[in-house]
Amino acid sequence: MEKVPLKATSRQERGKGPSRRLRTAGLVPTVAYGRGSDTLTLTVEHDALGAILLSDRGRNTIIDLDIEGTDNCPVMVKDYTVHPISRQLLHADFIRIDENVPIEVEVPFVTTGKAAGELEGGTVLVTVRTLRMRCLPSAIPEFVEHDVSALEINDDIRVKELAVPPGAEPLLPPDRKIVIVQPPRVETEETPEGEEGEEGAEGEEGAEGEDGEAGAEGEGGDAAADGGKDREGGKDGKDRKDRKDRKG
């Protein structure tokens, strides 16, 4: 990886007032630290640093920091702040690096192609957008990509299947699933609550009607039985009276 040159100037004044004046002049207050050396307070040109951060590598760019009056040193942007409205760079931290010592970085993860499972209604779910990796500064990849064209429904891609540059080591667990092709959702038909209520009401009315008819039939049968008993009682009484009259 080629280093990007960036000129820096030492600054003596600190605080809000001097920093505001520097920003007005098109400069960004910065600090550089790391590798056991003293922290340096510096300024760099706003547009030059902004171009680095907006490049394809962004914060993973190896910067050849040319500090006035000292030797150049390789650094990376550790952190930076921007104004929430104007997006102007307000401050940046540089960390010194050793080009022969591995470092940890966040690298974008991108997928290419259209999964075969999508043609069957499936959905491709990407669970990570960046991969944390350990590698030498010169081996930092711009991004890691993987072709998902062959993936069917319920297929997945795991970290151990990724093609990473020699010397680069992903720090996620090897069996971590980072791409999954989910099956299509199956929608079940639901009966509207109003129809269920109407059916229930009709069932209750039918049950009540049957009970009413059965009750009426029972009462009519009892009445008929009582009437029969009365008729039989009256006939017996008349026969006994006739026998008494013949004897007399």
C-alpha positions in Angstrom: 0.0 0.0 0.0 1.3 3.4 -0.9 1.6 6.0 1.8 -0.2 9.4 1.3 1.9 12.4 2.2 0.5 15.0 4.5 2.3 18.1 5.8 1.9 19.2 9.5 3.1 22.1 11.5 3.7 22.2 15.3 1.4 24.5 17.3 2.1 26.0 20.6 -1.2 27.6 21.6 -4.0 25.5 22.9 -7.6 26.1 23.9 -10.9 27.0 22.3 -9.8 30.5 21.1 -6.6 29.5 19.2 -8.3 26.4 17.8 -11.2 28.5 16.5 -8.7 30.8 14.8 -7.0 27.9 13.2 -10.2 26.5 11.8 -11.1 29.9 10.4 -7.7 29.9 8.6 -8.6 26.5 7.0 -6.5 24.4 9.4 -7.4 21.5 11.7 -5.9 21.1 15.2 -4.5 17.6 15.6 -2.4 15.5 17.9 0.0 12.6 17.1 0.9 9.9 19.7 1.8 6.3 20.1 4.8 3.9 20.1 6.1 5.3 23.3 6.9 8.8 21.9 5.8 12.1 23.3 2.4 13.5 22.1 2.8 16.2 19.5 0.3 19.0 19.0 0.0 19.8 15.3 -2.1 21.5 12.6 -2.8 20.2 9.1 -4.7 21.6 6.1 -8.4 21.0 6.4 -9.0 20.0 2.7 -5.9 17.7 2.5 -7.1 15.7 5.5 -10.7 15.7 4.3 -9.6 14.3 1.0 -7.9 11.4 2.8 -10.9 10.6 4.9 -13.2 10.7 1.9 -11.0 8.4 -0.2 -11.7 4.7 -0.7 -9.5 3.6 2.2 -10.6 6.4 4.5 -9.2 5.9 8.0 -7.3 2.8 6.8 -5.0 5.1 4.8 -1.3 5.0 5.8 -0.2 8.6 6.0 3.3 9.8 5.7 3.2 12.7 8.1 5.7 15.3 7.2 6.2 17.4 10.4 8.1 20.6 9.8 11.5 20.4 11.4 11.4 16.7 12.2 11.6 13.3 10.3 8.5 12.0 8.6 6.6 9.3 10.4 3.9 6.8 9.3 0.5 7.4 11.0 -3.1 6.6 10.7 -6.2 8.5 11.7 -7.3 7.1 15.0 -10.3 9.4 15.5 -11.8 12.7 14.3 -14.7 15.0 15.0 -16.8 17.1 12.6 -19.3 19.9 13.1 -22.8 18.4 13.2 -24.2 20.9 10.7 -21.4 22.3 8.5 -19.5 18.9 8.5 -16.3 20.9 9.0 -13.4 18.9 10.5 -12.9 20.1 14.0 -10.1 17.9 15.3 -8.2 14.7 14.5 -6.0 12.2 16.3 -3.1 10.5 14.6 -1.5 7.3 15.9 2.0 6.3 15.0 2.5 2.9 13.5 5.3 0.5 12.9 5.1 -0.8 9.4 6.5 -4.2 10.5 4.0 -4.7 13.3 0.4 -6.0 12.7 -2.4 -3.7 13.6 -6.2 -4.1 14.0 -8.5 -2.3 11.5 -12.1 -2.3 10.3 -12.5 -3.2 6.6 -15.7 -2.9 4.6 -17.5 -6.2 3.7 -19.4 -6.2 0.4 -21.3 -8.8 -1.5 -21.6 -9.2 -5.3 -24.1 -11.0 -7.6 -27.7 -12.0 -7.0 -28.3 -15.1 -4.9 -30.1 -18.0 -6.7 -32.4 -18.2 -3.7 -33.7 -14.7 -4.3 -35.3 -16.0 -7.6 -37.4 -18.4 -5.4 -38.6 -15.6 -3.1 -35.8 -15.8 -0.6 -34.1 -12.8 1.1 -30.3 -12.2 1.4 -29.5 -11.1 5.0 -26.0 -9.6 5.5 -25.2 -9.6 9.2 -22.0 -7.5 9.1 -21.0 -4.5 7.1 -17.4 -4.3 8.3 -14.8 -7.0 9.3 -12.3 -6.4 12.1 -9.0 -7.8 10.9 -5.4 -8.0 12.1 -2.7 -7.4 9.4 0.5 -5.5 8.5 -0.2 -1.9 7.5 1.0 -2.7 4.0 -1.5 -5.6 3.7 -4.7 -3.7 4.7 -7.3 -4.5 2.0 -9.5 -1.8 0.7 -12.5 -4.1 1.2 -13.4 -7.8 1.4 -16.0 -9.1 -1.1 -17.8 -12.3 -1.7 -19.9 -13.5 -4.6 -23.3 -14.8 -3.4 -24.7 -15.9 -6.8 -24.6 -19.6 -6.0 -26.5 -19.4 -2.7 -29.8 -21.2 -2.5 -32.5 -20.8 0.2 -31.1 -21.6 3.7 -27.5 -21.4 2.4 -25.0 -19.2 4.3 -21.5 -17.8 4.2 -19.2 -18.1 7.2 -16.1 -16.1 8.1 -13.8 -19.0 7.3 -15.0 -19.1 3.7 -13.9 -15.5 2.9 -10.9 -14.9 0.6 -8.7 -12.4 2.5 -5.3 -11.2 1.4 -2.2 -13.1 2.6 -1.2 -12.0 6.1 -4.6 -10.7 7.0 -6.6 -12.4 9.7 -10.3 -11.9 10.4 -10.9 -11.5 14.1 -14.5 -12.8 14.1 -15.2 -16.5 15.0 -14.5 -18.7 11.9 -18.0 -20.2 12.0 -19.8 -16.9 12.3 -22.5 -16.6 9.7 -22.2 -13.3 7.9 -24.6 -13.9 4.9 -27.8 -16.0 5.1 -30.5 -16.6 2.5 -33.7 -16.7 4.3 -36.8 -18.6 3.0 -39.9 -16.6 1.9 -42.5 -15.9 4.5 -45.6 -18.0 4.5 -48.7 -16.0 5.2 -51.7 -17.7 6.9 -55.3 -16.7 6.2 -57.1 -15.4 9.2 -60.9 -15.3 9.7 -62.1 -11.8 10.4 -63.4 -11.4 14.0 -66.8 -10.1 12.8 -67.5 -13.3 10.9 -66.5 -15.5 13.9 -68.8 -13.5 16.1 -71.8 -13.8 13.7 -71.3 -17.6 13.4 -71.1 -17.9 17.2 -74.3 -15.9 17.6 -76.1 -18.0 15.1 -75.0 -21.2 16.8 -76.3 -19.9 20.2 -79.6 -18.9 18.7 -80.0 -22.3 17.1 -79.3 -24.0 20.4 -81.8 -21.8 22.2 -84.5 -22.6 19.6 -84.0 -26.3 20.0 -84.2 -26.1 23.8 -87.4 -24.1 23.6 -89.0 -26.6 21.2 -88.0 -29.5 23.5 -89.4 -27.7 26.5 -92.7 -27.0 24.8 -93.0 -30.6 23.7 -92.4 -31.8 27.3 -95.0 -29.4 28.8 -97.6 -30.5 26.2 -96.9 -34.2 26.9 -97.4 -33.7 30.6 -100.6 -31.8 30.1 -101.9 -34.6 27.8 -101.1 -37.2 30.4 -102.8 -35.2 33.2 -105.9 -34.9 31.0 -106.0 -38.6 30.3 -105.9 -39.4 34.0 -108.9 -37.0 34.6 -110.9 -38.8 32.0 -110.2 -42.2 33.4 -111.0 -41.1 36.9 -114.4 -39.7 35.7 -115.3 -42.9 33.9 -114.6 -45.1 37.0 -116.7 -42.9 39.2 -119.7 -43.2 36.9 -119.5 -47.1 36.7 -119.6 -47.3 40.6 -122.7 -45.1 40.8 -124.6 -47.3 38.2 -123.9 -50.5 40.2 -125.2 -48.9 43.4 -128.4 -47.9 41.7 -129.1 -51.5 40.4 -128.6 -52.9 43.9 -131.0 -50.4 45.4 
